[in-house]
């Protein structure tokens, strides 16, 4: 009887020891994994909102594998070219919620250049074929105070269209798109010219071949160059009269009032009244 009890006790001890060993091994394995690290993409310097991330702005840092960071990036090429939404500090791991979903319009503006938006319609917008990536000339028609003859001149040549409405990518099938606003890429000097032109007259876009970058030297065009005379209101004709001293002076004639006659019958008498 005694050997049987010893055998049972030994069996129970072996089972308990095995379970404890399994639990301890699992615990140690989990802790070991916590000490392992992942490589996440972080900033190598401080960035302000709106800045576009370049390859030199990034570095990789170690992060505990047991505490994963949702939305973090493990490769630099996943981040390069995107813009920052919030102020970020050096060494801070980057996550998807901190970055714009696309590079945005500001990322497409080269250093030293500007983007300006102009009102468009079906005529001004070349029937909707002003698509992102196309090139245009900008013309303005103004009415100068010194002349009744309107003048049309070229304000800007070979400007690139950045956006058509809210679209920054052209239609893959080349379909026309009716938009209200067109944004073009200009230099700071050209931006001043376009703003001034848009306040003084009517702006039109002229679509050009994307491979044609030649600068034309057209002279401003007016109505007289088209063989059309500008309409103007003529002053009333003047006649001369002699002053008491014998000097001839211009005098405007007064229009002669019209007269009307009415035949009136009173009993057996007829009369004509004029007024």
Rosetta silent file (secondary structure, phi, psi, omega in degrees, C-alpha in Angstrom):
SEQUENCE: XXXXXXXXXXXXXXXXXXXXXXXXXXXXXXXXXXXXXXXXXXXXXXXXXXXXXXXXXXXXXXXXXXXXXXXXXXXXXXXXXXXXXXXXXXXXXXXXXXXXXXXXXXXXXXXXXXXXXXXXXXXXXXXXXXXXXXXXXXXXXXXXXXXXXXXXXXXXXXXXXXXXXXXXXXXXXXXXXXXXXXXXXXXXXXXXXXXXXXXXXXXXXXXXXXXXXXXXXXXXXXXXXXXXXXXXXXXXXXXXXXXXXXXXXXXXXXXXXXXXXXXXXXXXXXXXXXX
SCORE:     score description
SCORE:     0.000 S_00000001
   1 L     0.000  -39.912 -179.327    0.000    0.000    0.000 S_00000001
   2 H   -64.014  -45.479  178.046    2.852    2.339    0.881 S_00000001
   3 H   -59.633  -33.734 -179.308    4.622    1.986   -2.513 S_00000001
   4 H   -66.661  -42.028  178.483    1.337    2.784   -4.289 S_00000001
   5 H   -64.067  -39.836  178.930    0.918    6.047   -2.374 S_00000001
   6 H   -64.127  -37.352  179.487    4.456    7.033   -3.150 S_00000001
   7 H   -65.869  -41.233  178.906    3.886    6.346   -6.848 S_00000001
   8 H   -65.440  -44.053 -179.912    0.751    8.525   -6.897 S_00000001
   9 H   -62.690  -40.467  178.806    2.507   11.357   -5.084 S_00000001
  10 H   -65.242  -38.857  179.440    5.439   11.148   -7.459 S_00000001
  11 H   -64.678  -45.037  179.258    3.120   11.246  -10.473 S_00000001
  12 H   -62.361  -40.025 -179.731    1.258   14.301   -9.140 S_00000001
  13 H   -64.951  -38.157  178.916    4.541   16.048   -8.429 S_00000001
  14 H   -66.482  -40.417  179.825    5.780   15.401  -11.946 S_00000001
  15 H   -65.107  -46.909  179.525    2.555   16.776  -13.463 S_00000001
  16 H   -61.666  -42.497  179.790    2.613   19.905  -11.305 S_00000001
  17 H   -63.129  -38.661  179.184    6.289   20.450  -12.045 S_00000001
  18 H   -66.011  -43.430  179.074    5.646   20.110  -15.797 S_00000001
  19 H   -63.349  -42.368  179.985    2.772   22.595  -15.727 S_00000001
  20 H   -64.670  -40.134  179.118    4.831   25.079  -13.733 S_00000001
  21 H   -64.279  -39.809  178.326    7.753   24.663  -16.102 S_00000001
  22 H   -64.179  -44.882  179.467    5.465   25.258  -19.105 S_00000001
  23 H   -63.159  -43.204 -179.099    3.979   28.396  -17.529 S_00000001
  24 H   -66.072  -38.962  178.581    7.374   29.733  -16.552 S_00000001
  25 H   -64.614  -41.578  177.949    8.769   29.104  -20.033 S_00000001
  26 H   -62.748  -42.658 -179.502    5.830   30.922  -21.647 S_00000001
  27 H   -63.655  -45.743 -179.946    6.246   33.862  -19.289 S_00000001
  28 H   -65.468  -36.917  178.798    9.968   34.126  -19.922 S_00000001
  29 H   -65.228  -40.071  178.533    9.439   33.824  -23.671 S_00000001
  30 H   -64.922  -41.957  178.262    6.892   36.682  -23.603 S_00000001
  31 H   -65.960  -34.626  178.793    9.248   38.878  -21.602 S_00000001
  32 H   -65.963  -38.400  177.714   12.051   38.085  -24.016 S_00000001
  33 H   -66.291  -33.673  177.847    9.898   39.217  -26.894 S_00000001
  34 H   -63.578  -31.099  179.343    9.196   42.463  -25.042 S_00000001
  35 H   -79.906  -13.205  174.439   12.902   43.136  -24.919 S_00000001
  36 L   -72.848  159.109 -175.243   13.147   42.683  -28.693 S_00000001
  37 E  -130.392  153.438  173.056   12.815   45.870  -30.733 S_00000001
  38 E  -107.552  163.968  176.974   11.325   47.055  -34.002 S_00000001
  39 E  -108.491  112.751  178.110   12.646   49.781  -36.279 S_00000001
  40 E  -109.964  153.472  178.576   10.197   52.638  -36.770 S_00000001
  41 E   -81.790  130.394  179.191   10.617   55.773  -38.901 S_00000001
  42 E  -134.323  172.390 -178.889   11.056   58.961  -36.848 S_00000001
  43 E   -84.194  140.561  176.266   12.034   62.566  -37.478 S_00000001
  44 L   -92.920   -6.944  177.234   15.676   63.612  -37.549 S_00000001
  45 L  -159.311  167.732  179.527   14.725   67.269  -36.907 S_00000001
  46 L   -70.505  143.140  177.334   11.764   69.425  -35.923 S_00000001
  47 E  -130.244  144.249  177.986    9.130   70.077  -38.595 S_00000001
  48 L   -97.816  161.218  178.621    6.378   72.678  -38.778 S_00000001
  49 L   -58.447  137.222  179.330    2.854   72.146  -40.155 S_00000001
  50 L    93.249  -16.046 -179.939    2.750   72.136  -43.950 S_00000001
  51 L   -71.636  143.880  178.978    6.382   71.162  -44.428 S_00000001
  52 E   -91.926  133.528 -175.287    7.089   68.393  -46.905 S_00000001
  53 L   -81.703  129.172  174.197    9.155   65.510  -45.560 S_00000001
  54 L  -108.013  171.236 -178.144   12.388   64.680  -47.347 S_00000001
  55 H   -63.720  -32.232 -179.473   14.675   61.692  -46.978 S_00000001
  56 H   -74.377  -11.803 -179.206   17.163   63.758  -44.941 S_00000001
  57 H   -87.486    0.390 -171.496   14.434   64.600  -42.417 S_00000001
  58 E  -119.646  155.547  171.160   14.039   60.973  -41.344 S_00000001
  59 E  -151.650  170.348  178.723   15.824   58.378  -39.265 S_00000001
  60 E  -112.129  138.731  179.155   14.951   55.003  -37.749 S_00000001
  61 E  -124.106  158.915  177.878   14.633   54.353  -34.042 S_00000001
  62 E   -84.824  142.323 -179.012   14.237   51.199  -31.968 S_00000001
  63 E  -139.780  137.644 -178.711   10.833   50.496  -30.448 S_00000001
  64 E   -57.320  128.259 -178.598    9.798   47.624  -28.105 S_00000001
  65 L   -66.767  -26.305 -179.205    8.255   44.863  -30.154 S_00000001
  66 L   -77.845   -9.136  178.221    5.853   44.027  -27.345 S_00000001
  67 L  -125.183   74.307 -176.337    4.321   47.507  -27.509 S_00000001
  68 L   -63.891  150.566 -179.027    3.507   48.039  -31.183 S_00000001
  69 L  -106.245  109.539 -177.684    2.704   51.589  -32.373 S_00000001
  70 L   -61.933  135.214  176.809   -0.489   51.693  -34.511 S_00000001
  71 L    79.994    3.903 -179.285   -0.073   53.556  -37.788 S_00000001
  72 E   -77.160  162.601 -178.095    3.723   53.769  -37.557 S_00000001
  73 L  -111.829  141.948  179.387    5.979   53.383  -40.597 S_00000001
  74 L  -107.316  -12.297  179.007    8.852   50.936  -40.951 S_00000001
  75 L  -124.517  140.581 -178.702   10.211   52.215  -44.292 S_00000001
  76 H   -67.153  -35.058 -176.980   11.292   55.754  -45.126 S_00000001
  77 H   -66.609  -12.435  175.549    9.890   55.660  -48.657 S_00000001
  78 H   -76.788  -13.074 -172.770    6.408   55.383  -47.152 S_00000001
  79 L  -114.871  -32.169 -174.680    6.794   58.887  -45.708 S_00000001
  80 L   -58.673  132.089  178.494    8.968   60.868  -48.127 S_00000001
  81 L    96.545  -11.611  178.303    6.966   63.497  -50.031 S_00000001
  82 L   -88.526  156.654 -178.305    4.103   63.751  -47.551 S_00000001
  83 E  -104.745  154.651 -174.849    3.359   66.942  -45.641 S_00000001
  84 E   -89.072  136.537  178.723    3.087   67.397  -41.891 S_00000001
  85 L   -91.788  -27.980 -175.558   -0.260   68.306  -40.313 S_00000001
  86 L  -131.965  161.426  173.821    1.003   69.199  -36.824 S_00000001
  87 L   -64.793  129.063 -177.254    4.251   70.475  -35.256 S_00000001
  88 E  -123.979  145.772 -176.626    6.506   67.443  -34.736 S_00000001
  89 L  -100.466  155.974  176.463    9.657   67.075  -32.650 S_00000001
  90 L   -59.132  137.152  179.750   12.948   65.402  -33.466 S_00000001
  91 L    85.385   -4.886 -178.183   12.957   61.704  -32.573 S_00000001
  92 L   -80.441  126.524  177.382    9.170   61.427  -32.604 S_00000001
  93 E   -62.812  140.715 -179.277    7.907   58.303  -34.428 S_00000001
  94 L   -90.148  137.996  175.904    5.713   59.170  -37.387 S_00000001
  95 E  -126.134  163.758 -175.300    2.177   57.828  -37.658 S_00000001
  96 H   -62.458  -32.969 -176.567   -0.405   58.084  -40.407 S_00000001
  97 H   -72.678  -14.268 -179.888   -2.628   60.503  -38.475 S_00000001
  98 H   -87.897   -8.735 -173.510    0.196   63.073  -38.301 S_00000001
  99 E  -119.031  152.180  175.054    0.583   63.305  -42.072 S_00000001
 100 L   -68.643  148.193 -178.756   -1.583   64.526  -44.908 S_00000001
 101 L   -64.513  -25.680  174.859   -3.122   61.750  -46.994 S_00000001
 102 L  -136.252  173.068 -178.485   -1.373   63.220  -50.045 S_00000001
 103 L   -64.821  -24.291  179.086    1.453   65.630  -50.603 S_00000001
 104 L    80.330  170.517 -177.504   -1.065   68.425  -51.143 S_00000001
 105 L   -67.184  -39.087 -176.816   -0.851   71.446  -53.393 S_00000001
 106 H   -60.412  -31.044 -179.625    1.958   73.120  -51.446 S_00000001
 107 H   -70.801  -17.176 -178.430    4.255   70.172  -52.129 S_00000001
 108 H   -94.451    0.421  179.975    3.855   70.736  -55.870 S_00000001
 109 L   -95.696  113.880  179.436    5.022   74.355  -55.748 S_00000001
 110 L   -64.502  158.638  178.155    8.789   74.577  -56.422 S_00000001
 111 L   -59.594  134.745  179.766   10.916   76.840  -54.270 S_00000001
 112 L    87.203   -4.659 -179.948   10.660   80.460  -55.414 S_00000001
 113 E  -109.291  170.442 -178.880    7.376   79.946  -57.237 S_00000001
 114 E  -136.386  160.575  174.599    3.775   80.707  -56.314 S_00000001
 115 E  -118.277  133.164  179.712    0.302   79.320  -57.022 S_00000001
 116 E  -133.527  140.925 -178.370   -2.579   81.645  -57.863 S_00000001
 117 E  -106.319  139.210 -179.181   -6.221   80.806  -58.552 S_00000001
 118 E  -128.444  146.346  179.210   -8.353   82.574  -61.153 S_00000001
 119 E   -66.736  143.428 -177.140  -12.059   82.480  -61.828 S_00000001
 120 L  -136.190  161.089  169.790  -13.046   80.401  -64.832 S_00000001
 121 L  -148.177 -169.547 -174.576  -16.078   79.526  -66.939 S_00000001
 122 L   -63.169  -35.034 -179.368  -16.746   77.520  -70.099 S_00000001
 123 L   -80.532  -52.420 -179.844  -15.217   80.178  -72.359 S_00000001
 124 L   -60.503  -37.543 -177.674  -12.375   81.322  -70.121 S_00000001
 125 L   -85.576   17.826  177.793  -11.635   77.713  -69.195 S_00000001
 126 H    52.931   50.080  175.708  -11.321   76.583  -72.846 S_00000001
 127 H    56.830   30.332  175.420  -14.508   74.516  -72.623 S_00000001
 128 H    88.160    6.506 -178.767  -13.225   72.520  -69.661 S_00000001
 129 L   -95.720   14.041  170.365   -9.952   71.337  -71.201 S_00000001
 130 L   -83.571   93.098 -175.829   -7.762   73.182  -68.709 S_00000001
 131 L  -106.197  155.523  176.662   -6.558   70.075  -66.920 S_00000001
 132 L   -54.942  130.097 -179.031   -3.780   69.724  -64.331 S_00000001
 133 L   100.675  -18.014  177.775   -0.451   69.618  -66.132 S_00000001
 134 L   -75.818  164.513 -178.941   -1.535   71.582  -69.206 S_00000001
 135 E  -118.548  141.974 -175.325    0.159   74.876  -70.159 S_00000001
 136 E  -137.891  159.715  163.995   -1.618   78.145  -70.916 S_00000001
 137 E  -103.670  149.013  179.539   -1.105   81.788  -71.829 S_00000001
 138 E  -112.588  123.481  179.167   -3.029   84.382  -69.827 S_00000001
 139 E  -115.319  152.587  177.716   -4.604   87.305  -71.699 S_00000001
 140 E  -135.975  139.062  174.430   -6.442   90.345  -70.342 S_00000001
 141 E  -110.333  122.285 -177.378   -8.792   92.819  -72.034 S_00000001
 142 E  -125.445  157.323  174.628   -8.854   96.265  -70.458 S_00000001
 143 L  -110.863  102.560 -178.241  -10.542   99.603  -71.232 S_00000001
 144 L   -71.056  144.477 -179.250   -7.912  102.293  -70.831 S_00000001
 145 L   -67.575  -27.364 -177.635   -9.100  105.651  -69.522 S_00000001
 146 L   -82.111   -6.691 -177.222   -7.156  107.475  -72.231 S_00000001
 147 L  -147.678  142.509  176.048   -8.884  105.640  -75.063 S_00000001
 148 L   -81.400   -4.011 -177.781  -12.351  104.340  -75.817 S_00000001
 149 L   -89.518  114.814  178.250  -10.693  101.492  -77.718 S_00000001
 150 L   -66.153  150.437 -176.694  -10.356   98.303  -75.571 S_00000001
 151 E  -126.055  135.043  174.789   -6.955   96.599  -75.630 S_00000001
 152 E  -114.376  129.010 -179.338   -6.111   92.907  -75.273 S_00000001
 153 E  -139.342  160.681  179.270   -2.576   91.929  -74.321 S_00000001
 154 E   -85.847  123.346  178.911   -0.676   88.863  -73.117 S_00000001
 155 E   -92.224  -37.978 -174.331    0.076   88.988  -69.400 S_00000001
 156 E  -148.475  143.463  179.216    1.753   85.597  -68.958 S_00000001
 157 E  -124.215  146.849  173.221    3.011   82.835  -71.240 S_00000001
 158 E    55.840   48.239  176.625    3.578   79.111  -70.771 S_00000001
 159 E   -91.770  139.079 -179.388    2.109   78.857  -67.266 S_00000001
 160 E   -87.646  136.009  175.580    1.448   75.378  -65.879 S_00000001
 161 E   -82.729  121.493  179.455   -1.999   74.501  -64.573 S_00000001
 162 E   -87.363  -47.298 -178.975   -1.684   72.972  -61.112 S_00000001
 163 E  -138.543  150.519  171.944   -5.318   72.271  -60.325 S_00000001
 164 E  -119.944  103.998 -170.349   -8.662   72.438  -62.075 S_00000001
 165 L    70.084 -123.369  177.704  -11.209   72.960  -59.337 S_00000001
 166 L  -102.476    3.005 -177.463  -10.137   70.544  -56.599 S_00000001
 167 E   -87.640  128.909  176.053   -8.494   68.074  -58.988 S_00000001
 168 L  -107.510   -1.727  178.031   -4.706   67.860  -58.948 S_00000001
 169 L  -125.586  137.785 -179.912   -4.512   64.933  -61.382 S_00000001
 170 L   -69.509  156.954  175.487   -5.737   64.966  -64.994 S_00000001
 171 L   -65.945  128.031 -177.205   -8.495   62.672  -66.167 S_00000001
 172 L   -61.264  -25.140  179.438   -6.802   59.503  -67.511 S_00000001
 173 L   -94.140   -1.027  178.100   -9.183   59.534  -70.488 S_00000001
 174 L    74.645   20.404 -179.266   -8.677   63.230  -71.208 S_00000001
 175 L   -71.481  145.267  177.534  -12.318   64.122  -70.643 S_00000001
 176 L   -68.225  150.620 -179.252  -13.200   67.801  -70.250 S_00000001
 177 L  -137.091  117.670 -179.470  -14.112   68.962  -66.764 S_00000001
 178 L   -78.431  120.908 -177.900  -16.156   72.102  -66.089 S_00000001
 179 L  -131.550  159.700 -179.929  -14.638   73.949  -63.142 S_00000001
 180 L   -94.540  -26.348 -174.943  -15.104   77.353  -61.534 S_00000001
 181 E  -134.262  137.862  176.253  -11.493   77.993  -60.475 S_00000001
 182 E  -122.130  132.042  179.493   -8.155   77.211  -62.119 S_00000001
 183 E  -108.171  127.766 -178.231   -4.857   77.379  -60.201 S_00000001
 184 E  -121.468  158.697 -178.972   -1.669   78.083  -62.152 S_00000001
 185 E   -94.647  125.732 -176.571    2.031   78.125  -61.245 S_00000001
 186 E  -140.371  165.913  171.646    3.677   81.558  -61.514 S_00000001
 187 E   -83.497  164.889  178.195    6.659   83.544  -60.325 S_00000001
 188 H   -58.066  -38.815  178.735    6.142   86.266  -57.690 S_00000001
 189 H   -65.635  -43.099  179.427    6.412   88.993  -60.359 S_00000001
 190 H   -66.587  -32.075  177.173    3.901   87.255  -62.609 S_00000001
 191 H   -61.788  -40.297  177.859    1.546   86.848  -59.653 S_00000001
 192 H   -64.861  -40.981  179.297    1.489   90.634  -59.241 S_00000001
 193 H   -62.047  -44.145 -176.473    0.765   91.121  -62.949 S_00000001
 194 H   -68.250  -39.914  178.682   -2.119   88.655  -62.914 S_00000001
 195 H   -62.496  -43.992  178.671   -3.699   90.123  -59.797 S_00000001
 196 H   -63.942  -43.468 -179.252   -3.545   93.615  -61.309 S_00000001
 197 H   -63.474  -39.739 -177.592   -4.901   92.387  -64.650 S_00000001
 198 H   -68.257  -24.359  178.635   -7.806   90.534  -63.030 S_00000001
 199 H   -87.442  -14.829 -176.105   -8.899   93.714  -61.231 S_00000001
 200 H  -104.017  -20.245 -176.467   -8.721   95.883  -64.366 S_00000001
 201 E  -161.591 -160.391 -177.275  -10.324   93.745  -67.037 S_00000001
 202 E   -98.454  127.502 -178.030  -11.433   90.334  -68.256 S_00000001
 203 E   -97.569  136.677  175.819   -8.945   87.466  -68.030 S_00000001
 204 E  -129.889  149.736  174.311   -8.874   84.633  -70.582 S_00000001
 205 E  -102.745  142.236  174.915   -6.787   81.470  -70.828 S_00000001
 206 E  -120.977  116.523 -178.186   -5.283   80.280  -74.109 S_00000001
 207 E   -73.930  137.592  179.282   -4.384   76.592  -74.176 S_00000001
 208 E  -130.951  163.637  178.353   -1.024   75.710  -75.725 S_00000001
 209 L   -63.050  134.465 -178.136    0.920   72.572  -76.595 S_00000001
 210 L   -63.026  -23.383  179.085    2.717   71.204  -73.543 S_00000001
 211 L   -93.261   -1.656 -179.601    5.939   70.857  -75.526 S_00000001
 212 L   -97.271  107.715 -179.521    5.814   74.398  -76.916 S_00000001
 213 L  -114.146   15.929 -179.821    7.762   76.725  -74.622 S_00000001
 214 L   -69.731  145.274  179.822    8.534   79.464  -77.148 S_00000001
 215 L   -98.831  118.926  179.288    7.901   83.037  -76.026 S_00000001
 216 L   -83.673  152.642 -179.583    5.792   85.046  -78.478 S_00000001
 217 L  -119.682   52.592 -179.047    6.306   88.795  -78.948 S_00000001
 218 L   -74.557  140.555  174.549    2.830   89.844  -79.990 S_00000001
 219 L   -79.854  152.753  177.033    1.895   93.509  -79.773 S_00000001
 220 L   -56.707  146.395 -176.971   -1.272   94.437  -77.855 S_00000001
 221 E  -109.728  136.528  175.172   -4.403   94.231  -79.998 S_00000001
 222 E  -130.331  176.906 -175.681   -7.164   96.857  -80.164 S_00000001
 223 L   -65.354  -36.900 -178.277  -10.340   97.364  -82.158 S_00000001
 224 H   -63.721  -31.688  177.414   -8.768   99.713  -84.667 S_00000001
 225 H   -68.957  -20.812  177.339   -6.251   96.996  -85.593 S_00000001
 226 H   -91.079   -0.239 -178.689   -9.222   94.771  -86.464 S_00000001
 227 L    81.553   20.078 -179.866  -10.709   97.469  -88.701 S_00000001
 228 L  -115.285  134.057  178.772  -13.493   98.246  -86.228 S_00000001
 229 L   -90.091  135.444  176.861  -14.133  101.732  -84.919 S_00000001
 230 L   -70.937  138.193  179.764  -14.879  102.141  -81.243 S_00000001
 231 L   -79.161  140.320  178.477  -18.291  103.670  -80.599 S_00000001
 232 L  -145.206  157.398 -179.390  -18.403  107.012  -78.817 S_00000001
 233 L   -89.418  117.685 -177.263  -21.043  109.582  -77.997 S_00000001
 234 L   -79.608  145.805  178.068  -20.627  112.674  -80.211 S_00000001
 235 L   -75.423  151.545  179.366  -21.070  116.129  -78.726 S_00000001
 236 L   -62.088  146.370 -177.762  -23.939  118.237  -80.073 S_00000001
 237 L   -65.869  145.193 -178.754  -23.060  120.396  -83.068 S_00000001
 238 E  -112.729  144.765  176.342  -22.137  123.983  -82.344 S_00000001
 239 E  -118.322  156.171 -178.258  -22.960  127.097  -84.395 S_00000001
 240 E   -95.591  144.786  171.713  -21.252  130.440  -84.267 S_00000001
 241 E  -132.836  157.534 -175.354  -22.856  133.692  -83.265 S_00000001
 242 E   -95.490  127.153  178.675  -21.462  137.173  -83.286 S_00000001
 243 L   -77.388  166.612  178.207  -20.889  138.865  -79.983 S_00000001
 244 L   -55.497  -25.765 -179.638  -21.604  142.553  -79.501 S_00000001
 245 L   -90.271    2.797  176.681  -17.897  143.237  -80.138 S_00000001
 246 L    89.725    6.370  179.837  -17.932  141.391  -83.428 S_00000001
 247 L   -90.379  135.705 -179.880  -16.116  138.273  -82.213 S_00000001
 248 E   -81.351  130.600  179.782  -17.430  134.955  -83.396 S_00000001
 249 E  -130.512  144.338  178.956  -18.192  132.528  -80.556 S_00000001
 250 E   -69.232  144.751  178.283  -19.509  128.966  -80.665 S_00000001
 251 E  -143.292  131.766  178.607  -23.090  128.501  -79.619 S_00000001
 252 E   -80.293  129.739  179.150  -25.039  125.301  -79.239 S_00000001
 253 L   -76.687  143.638  175.518  -28.383  125.360  -81.082 S_00000001
 254 L   -90.147  139.820 -179.956  -31.469  124.477  -79.154 S_00000001
 255 L   -65.198  139.954  178.806  -33.727  121.856  -80.693 S_00000001
 256 L   -75.310  125.179 -179.566  -36.935  123.255  -82.267 S_00000001
 257 L   -68.728  146.576  178.516  -39.974  121.995  -80.376 S_00000001
 258 L   -74.534  147.933  178.826  -42.538  120.072  -82.353 S_00000001
 259 L  -114.716  149.691 -179.007  -45.978  121.697  -83.023 S_00000001
 260 L  -130.739  141.016  179.098  -49.383  120.029  -83.129 S_00000001
 261 E  -119.236  138.494 -179.788  -52.663  121.259  -84.716 S_00000001
 262 E  -130.954  129.293  175.303  -56.180  120.235  -83.692 S_00000001
 263 E   -86.281  124.635 -176.688  -59.409  121.112  -85.541 S_00000001
 264 E  -116.222  132.405  177.374  -62.120  122.093  -83.070 S_00000001
 265 E  -112.389  122.670  175.584  -65.862  122.407  -83.989 S_00000001
 266 E  -117.509  102.080 -175.358  -68.106  124.568  -81.790 S_00000001
 267 L    66.637 -119.156  177.860  -71.648  124.322  -83.028 S_00000001
 268 L  -101.713   12.576  179.121  -71.549  125.313  -86.698 S_00000001
 269 E  -109.885  136.949  176.325  -68.118  126.974  -86.455 S_00000001
 270 E  -110.026  144.267  176.615  -64.794  125.266  -87.087 S_00000001
 271 E  -145.766  158.004  178.840  -61.423  126.446  -85.776 S_00000001
 272 E  -117.658  125.811  179.447  -57.843  125.173  -85.702 S_00000001
 273 E  -112.025  130.638 -179.613  -55.796  125.403  -82.513 S_00000001
 274 E  -113.170  137.992  177.152  -52.044  124.985  -82.643 S_00000001
 275 L  -150.531    0.000    0.000  -49.807  124.209  -79.647 S_00000001
